[in-house]
Amino acid sequence: MRIGIAKRSLAEAAGMLERIAPAKASQPVLGQLLVEAREKTLRLRASSGELDLELRPAAEVEGEGAVLVPAVLFSQLVRALPGEYAELRTVPEGLELEGGSFRTRLAVADAEAFPAFPEPGGTPVKLPGEVLARAIGRVRYAAAHEEYRAIFRGIQLELRSDRLRAVATDGFRLAVFDAPGVSGPDLKPVIPARAADELVRVLKEADGEVALYPDASRVVAVGPRFRMALSLMEGSFPDYERVIPAQFALEATVDAEALRQAIERVRVVADRQSQRVDLAFGEGRVELAAEGEYGSGREELPLELSGETPMVVAYNAQYLIDALKGLKGAAHLRLSGPTSPSLLTGEEEPGYLAVVVPLRV
Amino acid sequence: MRIGIAKRSLAEAAGMLERIAPAKASQPVLGQLLVEAREKTLRLRASSGELDLELRPAAEVEGEGAVLVPAVLFSQLVRALPGEYAELRTVPEGLELEGGSFRTRLAVADAEAFPAFPEPGGTPVKLPGEVLARAIGRVRYAAAHEEYRAIFRGIQLELRSDRLRAVATDGFRLAVFDAPGVSGPDLKPVIPARAADELVRVLKEADGEVALYPDASRVVAVGPRFRMALSLMEGSFPDYERVIPAQFALEATVDAEALRQAIERVRVVADRQSQRVDLAFGEGRVELAAEGEYGSGREELPLELSGETPMVVAYNAQYLIDALKGLKGAAHLRLSGPTSPSLLTGEEEPGYLAVVVPLRV
């Protein structure tokens, strides 16, 4: 095979795939990149075992063939290429990569050893790629880190008859994003948040529609120039709807960015462990206060209030900051009380809601 | 005391000082920042024990006083301040910091505990700060990392009657930069490269002349709004002049950036341990070649040659890249043979020379 391709396209694809191929793979074949020419199309593929990604960047392709090359090294080489244009050629000794006056020859491994791409089946749900990327991106922060129960490290995609919903929660906070106008078969696959990050990365590069094929063990996403198979997480996702509060004692409207920045400041002196920041609501203002080992800090913000005042609620500062991040304009903070969950929504972002559980005082 | 200051100036100063104050100090007082108002001047000071820095940012100062605050926390708080203007005040409970609607109060420690700034003595050498920064910055790369003999981790500043010279070497390569027009007392203090980095940082923010006061145990640098005391390294600096080659078998003239970029590419496939890249000089060109576990790479560059060809010399790619970095236009590479040191100079950078010892073939 012989492939001519814009260096930038090849570098972008190799960079994306390099992220999937595990640096220290349990099976050496997973550290490899599959370079395949078939049906006049270049296919580049990597697999982490849990996550498979195939990219088909625009290229001129002659002949057919498939080889494995080390993913990280290949990506480094492509990035370093001079000029605008790259050529790939299989030769008896391996794979040749050429750009400008630079030429390299890589030892290759047998492509047969590479895991097959999981074939999608059933009826797909189709939606604009940017809607899917936005839904995942909007709730991602609320998924848990390593130390929590596995299912909390997932993002639930709810495919319903009237919408797509993305949900993430770590048990202390919850984020939900609804994208209307999408119709699905009433399934709720839970995908690992880290795999979802890679899907978002791919979607941001790809224009157009994406088709999701969910089945019992995975979701396959198929776009114009890529396909990605994400293994589902096992276990049942928490019954989150019951923690979304419906009755409120106090409702505040405040500029989202101003509130976030004020919390960022006050939390610098907060207790390092708890990250506790107190919000004292009263008479057209909220006073933020924190106190830690080295001192104390406070700041006042004007806001619109209706309901029971005064009320003091303590939050983990990071949770509020995460929930507010990306919101512009007016945010509505609805409190059900100092110890029960608070609801946060943004006026300019319909579809998004966040729940933050206050700290026990 | 009561201090009014532009937030940006305070944040810059605190950021610089935070770098000096060790995060995990052997003596807790070294993690502190001294905030002092004296003679209508704000003085901010940090010490690592080996390196003392005092900054005097422009400020409005009322009263006198001195307190210690945690350096990292103070810097974080200042960075987070809203608005353009900050106010510092001592109050009975500590130090108050205010900006916009944000106010914080920090617990303070007794300023008496802070080490005194080493007083400079003797006759100083005066030179433009940018010349000193440039001299150090130009040779810094050749100083050794942790694993080498201590003295190789230093930069020698040679103060002579007709010039300042900065020198660094790790035993495998050498960098020298001469700044003419500076006259000194014929001293050769060796300062730790890491301390020198901090001096360069400070000099880049400070305009104007800097006075160096070298003595037996330290160099004190005094600028318009700062002073810094750097402890000298012990031991004798290598007799580097004898490794600078004076006779050459081959002389090549090549575009510095083109050569560096070509080496960067070829080295991607080089042996990871040795980083070996072969340069084969012949007939108006050099061919760069490397070979490693995963494959091989080569690239050809045109150049002007005079002397014995063909000649093949093997280098550690990183050493050549470092030596070439920052050079623009034509570079002269003078070879004394395949196993003896090579000399590199840049046409547009008089004063700079680098020596790289080839790898044993």
Interface residues (C-beta under 8 A of the other chain):
Chain A: V69 P70 L73 Q76 L77 A80 L81 P82 G94 G100 S101 F102 R103 T104 R105 L106 A107 Q261 A262 E264 R265 V266 V268 V269 E293 Y294 G295 S296 G297 R298 E299 E300 L301
Chain B: V69 P70 L73 Q76 L77 A80 L81 P82 G94 G100 S101 F102 R103 T104 R105 L106 A107 Q261 A262 E264 R265 V266 V268 V269 E293 Y294 G295 S296 G297 R298 E299 E300 L301
